[in-house]
């Protein structure tokens, strides 16, 4: 990640964008303090993409996913709700 002073970033904005696309995030500083980060559109899209929980991922009905076999679904639904034994420390 490269640091750019605000004035340099303004004067060389095309280069800042090019480097963000090719080399990764570029930091813009104001009076020596981080003020902004320029990232590629692909990185930004990945950051704002809604995240699914692990359960949602497993249950997702996607075209390339095979359906859960009935015996697996039944085994999950029939498992014991017992949480185990109490252990004294």
PyMOL Python script that loads the backbone (N, CA, C, O; Angstrom):
from pymol import cmd

cmd.read_pdbstr("""\
ATOM      1  N   UNK A   1       0.856  -1.165   0.000  1.00  0.00           N
ATOM      2  CA  UNK A   1       0.000   0.000   0.000  1.00  0.00           C
ATOM      3  C   UNK A   1       0.904   1.231   0.000  1.00  0.00           C
ATOM      4  O   UNK A   1       1.793   1.362   0.842  1.00  0.00           O
ATOM      5  N   UNK A   2       0.674   2.098  -0.921  1.00  0.00           N
ATOM      6  CA  UNK A   2       1.475   3.315  -1.023  1.00  0.00           C
ATOM      7  C   UNK A   2       0.724   4.488  -0.421  1.00  0.00           C
ATOM      8  O   UNK A   2      -0.495   4.595  -0.550  1.00  0.00           O
ATOM      9  N   UNK A   3       1.472   5.371   0.243  1.00  0.00           N
ATOM     10  CA  UNK A   3       0.890   6.595   0.798  1.00  0.00           C
ATOM     11  C   UNK A   3       1.078   7.736  -0.192  1.00  0.00           C
ATOM     12  O   UNK A   3       2.147   7.905  -0.780  1.00  0.00           O
ATOM     13  N   UNK A   4       0.015   8.511  -0.361  1.00  0.00           N
ATOM     14  CA  UNK A   4       0.045   9.692  -1.224  1.00  0.00           C
ATOM     15  C   UNK A   4      -0.384  10.902  -0.406  1.00  0.00           C
ATOM     16  O   UNK A   4      -1.403  10.854   0.282  1.00  0.00           O
ATOM     17  N   UNK A   5       0.377  11.976  -0.472  1.00  0.00           N
ATOM     18  CA  UNK A   5      -0.084  13.213   0.125  1.00  0.00           C
ATOM     19  C   UNK A   5      -1.240  13.712  -0.730  1.00  0.00           C
ATOM     20  O   UNK A   5      -1.248  13.499  -1.942  1.00  0.00           O
ATOM     21  N   UNK A   6      -2.207  14.366  -0.121  1.00  0.00           N
ATOM     22  CA  UNK A   6      -3.409  14.791  -0.819  1.00  0.00           C
ATOM     23  C   UNK A   6      -3.098  15.569  -2.094  1.00  0.00           C
ATOM     24  O   UNK A   6      -3.695  15.306  -3.138  1.00  0.00           O
ATOM     25  N   UNK A   7      -2.181  16.512  -2.021  1.00  0.00           N
ATOM     26  CA  UNK A   7      -1.871  17.324  -3.197  1.00  0.00           C
ATOM     27  C   UNK A   7      -1.307  16.456  -4.315  1.00  0.00           C
ATOM     28  O   UNK A   7      -1.666  16.645  -5.477  1.00  0.00           O
ATOM     29  N   UNK A   8      -0.428  15.505  -3.984  1.00  0.00           N
ATOM     30  CA  UNK A   8       0.122  14.606  -5.001  1.00  0.00           C
ATOM     31  C   UNK A   8      -0.969  13.713  -5.587  1.00  0.00           C
ATOM     32  O   UNK A   8      -1.005  13.470  -6.793  1.00  0.00           O
ATOM     33  N   UNK A   9      -1.854  13.229  -4.722  1.00  0.00           N
ATOM     34  CA  UNK A   9      -2.944  12.368  -5.191  1.00  0.00           C
ATOM     35  C   UNK A   9      -3.861  13.127  -6.145  1.00  0.00           C
ATOM     36  O   UNK A   9      -4.327  12.570  -7.138  1.00  0.00           O
ATOM     37  N   UNK A  10      -4.120  14.406  -5.842  1.00  0.00           N
ATOM     38  CA  UNK A  10      -4.963  15.222  -6.727  1.00  0.00           C
ATOM     39  C   UNK A  10      -4.275  15.435  -8.070  1.00  0.00           C
ATOM     40  O   UNK A  10      -4.905  15.324  -9.122  1.00  0.00           O
ATOM     41  N   UNK A  11      -2.977  15.741  -8.031  1.00  0.00           N
ATOM     42  CA  UNK A  11      -2.250  16.030  -9.265  1.00  0.00           C
ATOM     43  C   UNK A  11      -2.012  14.785 -10.118  1.00  0.00           C
ATOM     44  O   UNK A  11      -1.876  14.878 -11.338  1.00  0.00           O
ATOM     45  N   UNK A  12      -1.962  13.628  -9.472  1.00  0.00           N
ATOM     46  CA  UNK A  12      -1.652  12.389 -10.198  1.00  0.00           C
ATOM     47  C   UNK A  12      -2.755  11.348  -9.997  1.00  0.00           C
ATOM     48  O   UNK A  12      -2.489  10.158  -9.828  1.00  0.00           O
ATOM     49  N   UNK A  13      -3.990  11.825 -10.021  1.00  0.00           N
ATOM     50  CA  UNK A  13      -5.127  10.955  -9.714  1.00  0.00           C
ATOM     51  C   UNK A  13      -5.196   9.733 -10.632  1.00  0.00           C
ATOM     52  O   UNK A  13      -5.503   8.631 -10.177  1.00  0.00           O
ATOM     53  N   UNK A  14      -4.914   9.923 -11.909  1.00  0.00           N
ATOM     54  CA  UNK A  14      -4.937   8.790 -12.840  1.00  0.00           C
ATOM     55  C   UNK A  14      -3.961   7.709 -12.406  1.00  0.00           C
ATOM     56  O   UNK A  14      -4.264   6.519 -12.495  1.00  0.00           O
ATOM     57  N   UNK A  15      -2.793   8.120 -11.937  1.00  0.00           N
ATOM     58  CA  UNK A  15      -1.800   7.140 -11.473  1.00  0.00           C
ATOM     59  C   UNK A  15      -2.255   6.458 -10.186  1.00  0.00           C
ATOM     60  O   UNK A  15      -2.049   5.257 -10.009  1.00  0.00           O
ATOM     61  N   UNK A  16      -2.872   7.220  -9.294  1.00  0.00           N
ATOM     62  CA  UNK A  16      -3.385   6.632  -8.054  1.00  0.00           C
ATOM     63  C   UNK A  16      -4.404   5.537  -8.386  1.00  0.00           C
ATOM     64  O   UNK A  16      -4.358   4.448  -7.814  1.00  0.00           O
ATOM     65  N   UNK A  17      -5.313   5.829  -9.304  1.00  0.00           N
ATOM     66  CA  UNK A  17      -6.335   4.854  -9.696  1.00  0.00           C
ATOM     67  C   UNK A  17      -5.690   3.649 -10.364  1.00  0.00           C
ATOM     68  O   UNK A  17      -6.053   2.508 -10.077  1.00  0.00           O
ATOM     69  N   UNK A  18      -4.739   3.899 -11.252  1.00  0.00           N
ATOM     70  CA  UNK A  18      -4.055   2.798 -11.940  1.00  0.00           C
ATOM     71  C   UNK A  18      -3.362   1.888 -10.937  1.00  0.00           C
ATOM     72  O   UNK A  18      -3.441   0.664 -11.044  1.00  0.00           O
ATOM     73  N   UNK A  19      -2.686   2.482  -9.966  1.00  0.00           N
ATOM     74  CA  UNK A  19      -1.989   1.671  -8.963  1.00  0.00           C
ATOM     75  C   UNK A  19      -2.967   0.932  -8.057  1.00  0.00           C
ATOM     76  O   UNK A  19      -2.693  -0.189  -7.627  1.00  0.00           O
ATOM     77  N   UNK A  20      -4.088   1.548  -7.771  1.00  0.00           N
ATOM     78  CA  UNK A  20      -5.104   0.860  -6.961  1.00  0.00           C
ATOM     79  C   UNK A  20      -5.598  -0.381  -7.686  1.00  0.00           C
ATOM     80  O   UNK A  20      -5.836  -1.416  -7.065  1.00  0.00           O
ATOM     81  N   UNK A  21      -5.751  -0.277  -8.996  1.00  0.00           N
ATOM     82  CA  UNK A  21      -6.213  -1.421  -9.788  1.00  0.00           C
ATOM     83  C   UNK A  21      -5.136  -2.492  -9.907  1.00  0.00           C
ATOM     84  O   UNK A  21      -5.441  -3.684  -9.877  1.00  0.00           O
ATOM     85  N   UNK A  22      -3.882  -2.080 -10.041  1.00  0.00           N
ATOM     86  CA  UNK A  22      -2.804  -3.031 -10.310  1.00  0.00           C
ATOM     87  C   UNK A  22      -2.085  -3.510  -9.053  1.00  0.00           C
ATOM     88  O   UNK A  22      -1.711  -4.679  -8.963  1.00  0.00           O
ATOM     89  N   UNK A  23      -1.887  -2.616  -8.082  1.00  0.00           N
ATOM     90  CA  UNK A  23      -1.046  -2.942  -6.926  1.00  0.00           C
ATOM     91  C   UNK A  23      -1.804  -3.065  -5.617  1.00  0.00           C
ATOM     92  O   UNK A  23      -1.246  -3.533  -4.624  1.00  0.00           O
ATOM     93  N   UNK A  24      -3.063  -2.655  -5.598  1.00  0.00           N
ATOM     94  CA  UNK A  24      -3.830  -2.729  -4.356  1.00  0.00           C
ATOM     95  C   UNK A  24      -4.147  -1.347  -3.811  1.00  0.00           C
ATOM     96  O   UNK A  24      -3.845  -0.337  -4.447  1.00  0.00           O
ATOM     97  N   UNK A  25      -4.754  -1.302  -2.634  1.00  0.00           N
ATOM     98  CA  UNK A  25      -5.211  -0.041  -2.045  1.00  0.00           C
ATOM     99  C   UNK A  25      -4.105   1.007  -1.935  1.00  0.00           C
ATOM    100  O   UNK A  25      -2.947   0.694  -1.661  1.00  0.00           O
ATOM    101  N   UNK A  26      -4.499   2.260  -2.158  1.00  0.00           N
ATOM    102  CA  UNK A  26      -3.601   3.404  -2.075  1.00  0.00           C
ATOM    103  C   UNK A  26      -4.128   4.347  -0.996  1.00  0.00           C
ATOM    104  O   UNK A  26      -5.299   4.727  -1.019  1.00  0.00           O
ATOM    105  N   UNK A  27      -3.273   4.721  -0.057  1.00  0.00           N
ATOM    106  CA  UNK A  27      -3.670   5.583   1.051  1.00  0.00           C
ATOM    107  C   UNK A  27      -3.392   7.043   0.717  1.00  0.00           C
ATOM    108  O   UNK A  27      -2.323   7.381   0.209  1.00  0.00           O
ATOM    109  N   UNK A  28      -4.357   7.897   1.004  1.00  0.00           N
ATOM    110  CA  UNK A  28      -4.197   9.344   0.825  1.00  0.00           C
ATOM    111  C   UNK A  28      -4.117   9.955   2.217  1.00  0.00           C
ATOM    112  O   UNK A  28      -4.952   9.685   3.080  1.00  0.00           O
ATOM    113  N   UNK A  29      -3.091  10.787   2.419  1.00  0.00           N
ATOM    114  CA  UNK A  29      -2.902  11.403   3.730  1.00  0.00           C
ATOM    115  C   UNK A  29      -3.114  12.906   3.668  1.00  0.00           C
ATOM    116  O   UNK A  29      -2.875  13.544   2.643  1.00  0.00           O
ATOM    117  N   UNK A  30      -3.568  13.459   4.787  1.00  0.00           N
ATOM    118  CA  UNK A  30      -3.727  14.901   4.956  1.00  0.00           C
ATOM    119  C   UNK A  30      -2.968  15.260   6.236  1.00  0.00           C
ATOM    120  O   UNK A  30      -3.282  14.758   7.315  1.00  0.00           O
ATOM    121  N   UNK A  31      -1.983  16.121   6.105  1.00  0.00           N
ATOM    122  CA  UNK A  31      -1.130  16.507   7.232  1.00  0.00           C
ATOM    123  C   UNK A  31      -0.539  15.282   7.919  1.00  0.00           C
ATOM    124  O   UNK A  31      -0.445  15.230   9.145  1.00  0.00           O
ATOM    125  N   UNK A  32      -0.139  14.288   7.106  1.00  0.00           N
ATOM    126  CA  UNK A  32       0.512  13.094   7.639  1.00  0.00           C
ATOM    127  C   UNK A  32      -0.414  12.062   8.237  1.00  0.00           C
ATOM    128  O   UNK A  32       0.047  11.012   8.684  1.00  0.00           O
ATOM    129  N   UNK A  33      -1.705  12.328   8.259  1.00  0.00           N
ATOM    130  CA  UNK A  33      -2.691  11.403   8.825  1.00  0.00           C
ATOM    131  C   UNK A  33      -3.485  10.737   7.712  1.00  0.00           C
ATOM    132  O   UNK A  33      -3.857  11.389   6.736  1.00  0.00           O
ATOM    133  N   UNK A  34      -3.747   9.441   7.855  1.00  0.00           N
ATOM    134  CA  UNK A  34      -4.567   8.748   6.854  1.00  0.00           C
ATOM    135  C   UNK A  34      -5.925   9.406   6.749  1.00  0.00           C
ATOM    136  O   UNK A  34      -6.594   9.624   7.760  1.00  0.00           O
ATOM    137  N   UNK A  35      -6.340   9.725   5.524  1.00  0.00           N
ATOM    138  CA  UNK A  35      -7.622  10.391   5.322  1.00  0.00           C
ATOM    139  C   UNK A  35      -8.560   9.567   4.450  1.00  0.00           C
ATOM    140  O   UNK A  35      -9.776   9.594   4.638  1.00  0.00           O
ATOM    141  N   UNK A  36      -7.995   8.839   3.503  1.00  0.00           N
ATOM    142  CA  UNK A  36      -8.822   8.070   2.579  1.00  0.00           C
ATOM    143  C   UNK A  36      -7.995   6.930   2.001  1.00  0.00           C
ATOM    144  O   UNK A  36      -6.764   6.944   2.030  1.00  0.00           O
ATOM    145  N   UNK A  37      -8.709   5.947   1.478  1.00  0.00           N
ATOM    146  CA  UNK A  37      -8.054   4.833   0.794  1.00  0.00           C
ATOM    147  C   UNK A  37      -8.752   4.649  -0.539  1.00  0.00           C
ATOM    148  O   UNK A  37      -9.977   4.548  -0.600  1.00  0.00           O
ATOM    149  N   UNK A  38      -7.968   4.606  -1.607  1.00  0.00           N
ATOM    150  CA  UNK A  38      -8.502   4.377  -2.952  1.00  0.00           C
ATOM    151  C   UNK A  38      -8.319   2.896  -3.258  1.00  0.00           C
ATOM    152  O   UNK A  38      -7.205   2.377  -3.210  1.00  0.00           O
ATOM    153  N   UNK A  39      -9.427   2.219  -3.573  1.00  0.00           N
ATOM    154  CA  UNK A  39      -9.382   0.795  -3.910  1.00  0.00           C
ATOM    155  C   UNK A  39      -9.996   0.583  -5.281  1.00  0.00           C
ATOM    156  O   UNK A  39     -10.748   1.424  -5.774  1.00  0.00           O
ATOM    157  N   UNK A  40      -9.669  -0.541  -5.889  1.00  0.00           N
ATOM    158  CA  UNK A  40     -10.251  -0.864  -7.187  1.00  0.00           C
ATOM    159  C   UNK A  40     -11.740  -1.160  -7.019  1.00  0.00           C
ATOM    160  O   UNK A  40     -12.206  -1.458  -5.919  1.00  0.00           O
ATOM    161  N   UNK A  41     -12.467  -1.075  -8.108  1.00  0.00           N
ATOM    162  CA  UNK A  41     -13.904  -1.366  -8.065  1.00  0.00           C
ATOM    163  C   UNK A  41     -14.144  -2.819  -7.655  1.00  0.00           C
ATOM    164  O   UNK A  41     -15.099  -3.108  -6.935  1.00  0.00           O
ATOM    165  N   UNK A  42     -13.289  -3.731  -8.105  1.00  0.00           N
ATOM    166  CA  UNK A  42     -13.449  -5.140  -7.727  1.00  0.00           C
ATOM    167  C   UNK A  42     -13.294  -5.332  -6.219  1.00  0.00           C
ATOM    168  O   UNK A  42     -14.069  -6.062  -5.601  1.00  0.00           O
ATOM    169  N   UNK A  43     -12.298  -4.678  -5.633  1.00  0.00           N
ATOM    170  CA  UNK A  43     -12.118  -4.783  -4.183  1.00  0.00           C
ATOM    171  C   UNK A  43     -13.292  -4.161  -3.439  1.00  0.00           C
ATOM    172  O   UNK A  43     -13.758  -4.706  -2.439  1.00  0.00           O
ATOM    173  N   UNK A  44     -13.767  -3.024  -3.926  1.00  0.00           N
ATOM    174  CA  UNK A  44     -14.902  -2.367  -3.287  1.00  0.00           C
ATOM    175  C   UNK A  44     -16.145  -3.252  -3.348  1.00  0.00           C
ATOM    176  O   UNK A  44     -16.861  -3.392  -2.356  1.00  0.00           O
ATOM    177  N   UNK A  45     -16.398  -3.848  -4.512  1.00  0.00           N
ATOM    178  CA  UNK A  45     -17.554  -4.734  -4.647  1.00  0.00           C
ATOM    179  C   UNK A  45     -17.472  -5.905  -3.670  1.00  0.00           C
ATOM    180  O   UNK A  45     -18.480  -6.311  -3.091  1.00  0.00           O
ATOM    181  N   UNK A  46     -16.270  -6.443  -3.493  1.00  0.00           N
ATOM    182  CA  UNK A  46     -16.097  -7.550  -2.549  1.00  0.00           C
ATOM    183  C   UNK A  46     -16.366  -7.099  -1.121  1.00  0.00           C
ATOM    184  O   UNK A  46     -16.884  -7.868  -0.312  1.00  0.00           O
ATOM    185  N   UNK A  47     -16.014  -5.855  -0.810  1.00  0.00           N
ATOM    186  CA  UNK A  47     -16.225  -5.343   0.544  1.00  0.00           C
ATOM    187  C   UNK A  47     -17.697  -5.120   0.868  1.00  0.00           C
ATOM    188  O   UNK A  47     -18.120  -5.326   2.006  1.00  0.00           O
ATOM    189  N   UNK A  48     -18.477  -4.702  -0.119  1.00  0.00           N
ATOM    190  CA  UNK A  48     -19.883  -4.386   0.162  1.00  0.00           C
ATOM    191  C   UNK A  48     -20.828  -5.535  -0.143  1.00  0.00           C
ATOM    192  O   UNK A  48     -22.030  -5.438   0.103  1.00  0.00           O
ATOM    193  N   UNK A  49     -20.288  -6.620  -0.677  1.00  0.00           N
ATOM    194  CA  UNK A  49     -21.130  -7.775  -1.004  1.00  0.00           C
ATOM    195  C   UNK A  49     -21.743  -8.323   0.281  1.00  0.00           C
ATOM    196  O   UNK A  49     -21.034  -8.540   1.264  1.00  0.00           O
ATOM    197  N   UNK A  50     -23.055  -8.550   0.280  1.00  0.00           N
ATOM    198  CA  UNK A  50     -23.683  -9.099   1.481  1.00  0.00           C
ATOM    199  C   UNK A  50     -23.076 -10.451   1.835  1.00  0.00           C
ATOM    200  O   UNK A  50     -22.864 -11.299   0.968  1.00  0.00           O
ATOM    201  N   UNK A  51     -22.806 -10.633   3.101  1.00  0.00           N
ATOM    202  CA  UNK A  51     -22.219 -11.895   3.543  1.00  0.00           C
ATOM    203  C   UNK A  51     -23.324 -12.806   4.052  1.00  0.00           C
ATOM    204  O   UNK A  51     -24.258 -12.367   4.724  1.00  0.00           O
ATOM    205  N   UNK A  52     -23.199 -14.058   3.724  1.00  0.00           N
ATOM    206  CA  UNK A  52     -24.177 -15.030   4.197  1.00  0.00           C
ATOM    207  C   UNK A  52     -23.564 -15.805   5.351  1.00  0.00           C
ATOM    208  O   UNK A  52     -22.352 -16.010   5.413  1.00  0.00           O
ATOM    209  N   UNK A  53     -24.417 -16.223   6.249  1.00  0.00           N
ATOM    210  CA  UNK A  53     -23.932 -17.034   7.367  1.00  0.00           C
ATOM    211  C   UNK A  53     -23.561 -18.418   6.842  1.00  0.00           C
ATOM    212  O   UNK A  53     -23.934 -18.794   5.730  1.00  0.00           O
ATOM    213  N   UNK A  54     -22.832 -19.159   7.643  1.00  0.00           N
ATOM    214  CA  UNK A  54     -22.433 -20.505   7.248  1.00  0.00           C
ATOM    215  C   UNK A  54     -23.658 -21.382   7.016  1.00  0.00           C
ATOM    216  O   UNK A  54     -23.688 -22.186   6.084  1.00  0.00           O
ATOM    217  N   UNK A  55     -24.660 -21.222   7.863  1.00  0.00           N
ATOM    218  CA  UNK A  55     -25.891 -22.006   7.710  1.00  0.00           C
ATOM    219  C   UNK A  55     -26.574 -21.645   6.390  1.00  0.00           C
ATOM    220  O   UNK A  55     -27.012 -22.529   5.653  1.00  0.00           O
ATOM    221  N   UNK A  56     -26.665 -20.343   6.092  1.00  0.00           N
ATOM    222  CA  UNK A  56     -27.276 -19.924   4.831  1.00  0.00           C
ATOM    223  C   UNK A  56     -26.496 -20.477   3.639  1.00  0.00           C
ATOM    224  O   UNK A  56     -27.081 -20.890   2.637  1.00  0.00           O
ATOM    225  N   UNK A  57     -25.170 -20.479   3.762  1.00  0.00           N
ATOM    226  CA  UNK A  57     -24.330 -21.032   2.705  1.00  0.00           C
ATOM    227  C   UNK A  57     -24.637 -22.508   2.485  1.00  0.00           C
ATOM    228  O   UNK A  57     -24.779 -22.959   1.348  1.00  0.00           O
ATOM    229  N   UNK A  58     -24.736 -23.252   3.575  1.00  0.00           N
ATOM    230  CA  UNK A  58     -25.004 -24.685   3.456  1.00  0.00           C
ATOM    231  C   UNK A  58     -26.391 -24.964   2.887  1.00  0.00           C
ATOM    232  O   UNK A  58     -26.592 -25.929   2.148  1.00  0.00           O
ATOM    233  N   UNK A  59     -27.337 -24.109   3.241  1.00  0.00           N
ATOM    234  CA  UNK A  59     -28.708 -24.341   2.806  1.00  0.00           C
ATOM    235  C   UNK A  59     -29.047 -23.669   1.479  1.00  0.00           C
ATOM    236  O   UNK A  59     -30.154 -23.826   0.965  1.00  0.00           O
ATOM    237  N   UNK A  60     -28.102 -22.929   0.930  1.00  0.00           N
ATOM    238  CA  UNK A  60     -28.358 -22.186  -0.308  1.00  0.00           C
ATOM    239  C   UNK A  60     -28.742 -23.141  -1.433  1.00  0.00           C
ATOM    240  O   UNK A  60     -28.122 -24.184  -1.640  1.00  0.00           O
ATOM    241  N   UNK A  61     -29.775 -22.746  -2.139  1.00  0.00           N
ATOM    242  CA  UNK A  61     -30.242 -23.545  -3.269  1.00  0.00           C
ATOM    243  C   UNK A  61     -29.676 -22.922  -4.538  1.00  0.00           C
ATOM    244  O   UNK A  61     -30.346 -22.140  -5.212  1.00  0.00           O
ATOM    245  N   UNK A  62     -28.450 -23.274  -4.849  1.00  0.00           N
ATOM    246  CA  UNK A  62     -27.798 -22.730  -6.031  1.00  0.00           C
ATOM    247  C   UNK A  62     -27.841 -23.771  -7.140  1.00  0.00           C
ATOM    248  O   UNK A  62     -27.910 -24.969  -6.864  1.00  0.00           O
ATOM    249  N   UNK A  63     -27.800 -23.329  -8.383  1.00  0.00           N
ATOM    250  CA  UNK A  63     -27.890 -24.260  -9.504  1.00  0.00           C
ATOM    251  C   UNK A  63     -26.809 -25.331  -9.509  1.00  0.00           C
ATOM    252  O   UNK A  63     -27.056 -26.453  -9.952  1.00  0.00           O
ATOM    253  N   UNK A  64     -25.614 -25.004  -9.022  1.00  0.00           N
ATOM    254  CA  UNK A  64     -24.526 -25.980  -9.069  1.00  0.00           C
ATOM    255  C   UNK A  64     -24.441 -26.838  -7.810  1.00  0.00           C
ATOM    256  O   UNK A  64     -23.595 -27.728  -7.727  1.00  0.00           O
ATOM    257  N   UNK A  65     -25.305 -26.581  -6.835  1.00  0.00           N
ATOM    258  CA  UNK A  65     -25.273 -27.355  -5.596  1.00  0.00           C
ATOM    259  C   UNK A  65     -26.181 -28.568  -5.719  1.00  0.00           C
ATOM    260  O   UNK A  65     -27.298 -28.483  -6.227  1.00  0.00           O
ATOM    261  N   UNK A  66     -25.674 -29.697  -5.240  1.00  0.00           N
ATOM    262  CA  UNK A  66     -26.487 -30.912  -5.222  1.00  0.00           C
ATOM    263  C   UNK A  66     -27.435 -30.833  -4.037  1.00  0.00           C
ATOM    264  O   UNK A  66     -27.057 -30.322  -2.983  1.00  0.00           O
ATOM    265  N   UNK A  67     -28.656 -31.327  -4.185  1.00  0.00           N
ATOM    266  CA  UNK A  67     -29.583 -31.295  -3.045  1.00  0.00           C
ATOM    267  C   UNK A  67     -29.087 -32.227  -1.938  1.00  0.00           C
ATOM    268  O   UNK A  67     -28.399 -33.214  -2.195  1.00  0.00           O
ATOM    269  N   UNK A  68     -29.454 -31.888  -0.706  1.00  0.00           N
ATOM    270  CA  UNK A  68     -29.071 -32.733   0.420  1.00  0.00           C
ATOM    271  C   UNK A  68     -29.835 -34.052   0.322  1.00  0.00           C
ATOM    272  O   UNK A  68     -31.051 -34.049   0.130  1.00  0.00           O
ATOM    273  N   UNK A  69     -29.139 -35.167   0.449  1.00  0.00           N
ATOM    274  CA  UNK A  69     -29.838 -36.474   0.421  1.00  0.00           C
ATOM    275  C   UNK A  69     -30.788 -36.579   1.613  1.00  0.00           C
ATOM    276  O   UNK A  69     -30.516 -36.043   2.688  1.00  0.00           O
ATOM    277  N   UNK A  70     -31.898 -37.271   1.410  1.00  0.00           N
ATOM    278  CA  UNK A  70     -32.907 -37.402   2.462  1.00  0.00           C
ATOM    279  C   UNK A  70     -32.341 -38.010   3.736  1.00  0.00           C
ATOM    280  O   UNK A  70     -32.711 -37.591   4.833  1.00  0.00           O
ATOM    281  N   UNK A  71     -31.441 -38.998   3.612  1.00  0.00           N
ATOM    282  CA  UNK A  71     -30.910 -39.628   4.818  1.00  0.00           C
ATOM    283  C   UNK A  71     -30.057 -38.651   5.636  1.00  0.00           C
ATOM    284  O   UNK A  71     -30.014 -38.748   6.862  1.00  0.00           O
ATOM    285  N   UNK A  72     -29.389 -37.722   4.975  1.00  0.00           N
ATOM    286  CA  UNK A  72     -28.610 -36.719   5.697  1.00  0.00           C
ATOM    287  C   UNK A  72     -29.550 -35.748   6.405  1.00  0.00           C
ATOM    288  O   UNK A  72     -29.336 -35.416   7.571  1.00  0.00           O
ATOM    289  N   UNK A  73     -30.578 -35.297   5.715  1.00  0.00           N
ATOM    290  CA  UNK A  73     -31.549 -34.389   6.315  1.00  0.00           C
ATOM    291  C   UNK A  73     -32.218 -35.062   7.510  1.00  0.00           C
ATOM    292  O   UNK A  73     -32.382 -34.439   8.559  1.00  0.00           O
ATOM    293  N   UNK A  74     -32.604 -36.329   7.360  1.00  0.00           N
ATOM    294  CA  UNK A  74     -33.246 -37.052   8.461  1.00  0.00           C
ATOM    295  C   UNK A  74     -32.288 -37.224   9.640  1.00  0.00           C
ATOM    296  O   UNK A  74     -32.698 -37.090  10.793  1.00  0.00           O
ATOM    297  N   UNK A  75     -31.028 -37.515   9.364  1.00  0.00           N
ATOM    298  CA  UNK A  75     -30.044 -37.682  10.442  1.00  0.00           C
ATOM    299  C   UNK A  75     -29.856 -36.377  11.208  1.00  0.00           C
ATOM    300  O   UNK A  75     -29.727 -36.386  12.432  1.00  0.00           O
ATOM    301  N   UNK A  76     -29.841 -35.268  10.500  1.00  0.00           N
ATOM    302  CA  UNK A  76     -29.693 -33.970  11.159  1.00  0.00           C
ATOM    303  C   UNK A  76     -30.919 -33.669  12.005  1.00  0.00           C
ATOM    304  O   UNK A  76     -30.796 -33.236  13.150  1.00  0.00           O
ATOM    305  N   UNK A  77     -32.096 -33.897  11.448  1.00  0.00           N
ATOM    306  CA  UNK A  77     -33.330 -33.587  12.166  1.00  0.00           C
ATOM    307  C   UNK A  77     -33.577 -34.524  13.342  1.00  0.00           C
ATOM    308  O   UNK A  77     -34.218 -34.129  14.316  1.00  0.00           O
ATOM    309  N   UNK A  78     -33.080 -35.758  13.271  1.00  0.00           N
ATOM    310  CA  UNK A  78     -33.334 -36.751  14.315  1.00  0.00           C
ATOM    311  C   UNK A  78     -32.257 -36.777  15.396  1.00  0.00           C
ATOM    312  O   UNK A  78     -32.371 -37.540  16.355  1.00  0.00           O
ATOM    313  N   UNK A  79     -31.227 -35.966  15.261  1.00  0.00           N
ATOM    314  CA  UNK A  79     -30.137 -36.023  16.241  1.00  0.00           C
ATOM    315  C   UNK A  79     -30.630 -35.564  17.615  1.00  0.00           C
ATOM    316  O   UNK A  79     -31.599 -34.815  17.735  1.00  0.00           O
ATOM    317  N   UNK A  80     -29.947 -36.028  18.619  1.00  0.00           N
ATOM    318  CA  UNK A  80     -30.309 -35.710  19.996  1.00  0.00           C
ATOM    319  C   UNK A  80     -30.087 -34.234  20.290  1.00  0.00           C
ATOM    320  O   UNK A  80     -29.133 -33.625  19.805  1.00  0.00           O
ATOM    321  N   UNK A  81     -30.971 -33.679  21.082  1.00  0.00           N
ATOM    322  CA  UNK A  81     -30.830 -32.284  21.494  1.00  0.00           C
ATOM    323  C   UNK A  81     -30.003 -32.187  22.771  1.00  0.00           C
ATOM    324  O   UNK A  81     -29.774 -31.093  23.287  1.00  0.00           O
ATOM    325  N   UNK A  82     -29.558 -33.328  23.275  1.00  0.00           N
ATOM    326  CA  UNK A  82     -28.750 -33.364  24.491  1.00  0.00           C
ATOM    327  C   UNK A  82     -27.446 -32.612  24.252  1.00  0.00           C
ATOM    328  O   UNK A  82     -26.753 -32.851  23.264  1.00  0.00           O
ATOM    329  N   UNK A  83     -27.123 -31.707  25.158  1.00  0.00           N
ATOM    330  CA  UNK A  83     -25.905 -30.910  24.998  1.00  0.00           C
ATOM    331  C   UNK A  83     -24.698 -31.526  25.687  1.00  0.00           C
ATOM    332  O   UNK A  83     -23.629 -30.918  25.715  1.00  0.00           O
ATOM    333  N   UNK A  84     -24.848 -32.706  26.236  1.00  0.00           N
ATOM    334  CA  UNK A  84     -23.734 -33.355  26.888  1.00  0.00           C
ATOM    335  C   UNK A  84     -23.849 -33.291  28.400  1.00  0.00           C
ATOM    336  O   UNK A  84     -24.922 -33.032  28.946  1.00  0.00           O
ATOM    337  N   UNK A  85     -22.739 -33.527  29.062  1.00  0.00           N
ATOM    338  CA  UNK A  85     -22.762 -33.555  30.524  1.00  0.00           C
ATOM    339  C   UNK A  85     -22.117 -32.302  31.084  1.00  0.00           C
ATOM    340  O   UNK A  85     -21.310 -31.644  30.428  1.00  0.00           O
ATOM    341  N   UNK A  86     -22.493 -31.991  32.313  1.00  0.00           N
ATOM    342  CA  UNK A  86     -21.887 -30.867  33.008  1.00  0.00           C
ATOM    343  C   UNK A  86     -20.518 -31.287  33.525  1.00  0.00           C
ATOM    344  O   UNK A  86     -20.349 -32.396  34.033  1.00  0.00           O
ATOM    345  N   UNK A  87     -19.565 -30.412  33.394  1.00  0.00           N
ATOM    346  CA  UNK A  87     -18.217 -30.682  33.860  1.00  0.00           C
ATOM    347  C   UNK A  87     -17.841 -29.637  34.891  1.00  0.00           C
ATOM    348  O   UNK A  87     -17.997 -28.438  34.660  1.00  0.00           O
ATOM    349  N   UNK A  88     -17.344 -30.098  36.034  1.00  0.00           N
ATOM    350  CA  UNK A  88     -16.908 -29.186  37.063  1.00  0.00           C
ATOM    351  C   UNK A  88     -15.442 -28.878  36.863  1.00  0.00           C
ATOM    352  O   UNK A  88     -14.640 -29.776  36.608  1.00  0.00           O
ATOM    353  N   UNK A  89     -15.093 -27.620  36.978  1.00  0.00           N
ATOM    354  CA  UNK A  89     -13.689 -27.206  36.853  1.00  0.00           C
ATOM    355  C   UNK A  89     -13.103 -26.901  38.187  1.00  0.00           C
ATOM    356  O   UNK A  89     -11.931 -26.536  38.278  1.00  0.00           O
TER     357      UNK A  89
END
""", "prot")
cmd.dss("prot")
cmd.show_as("cartoon", "prot")
cmd.util.cbc("prot")
cmd.orient("prot")
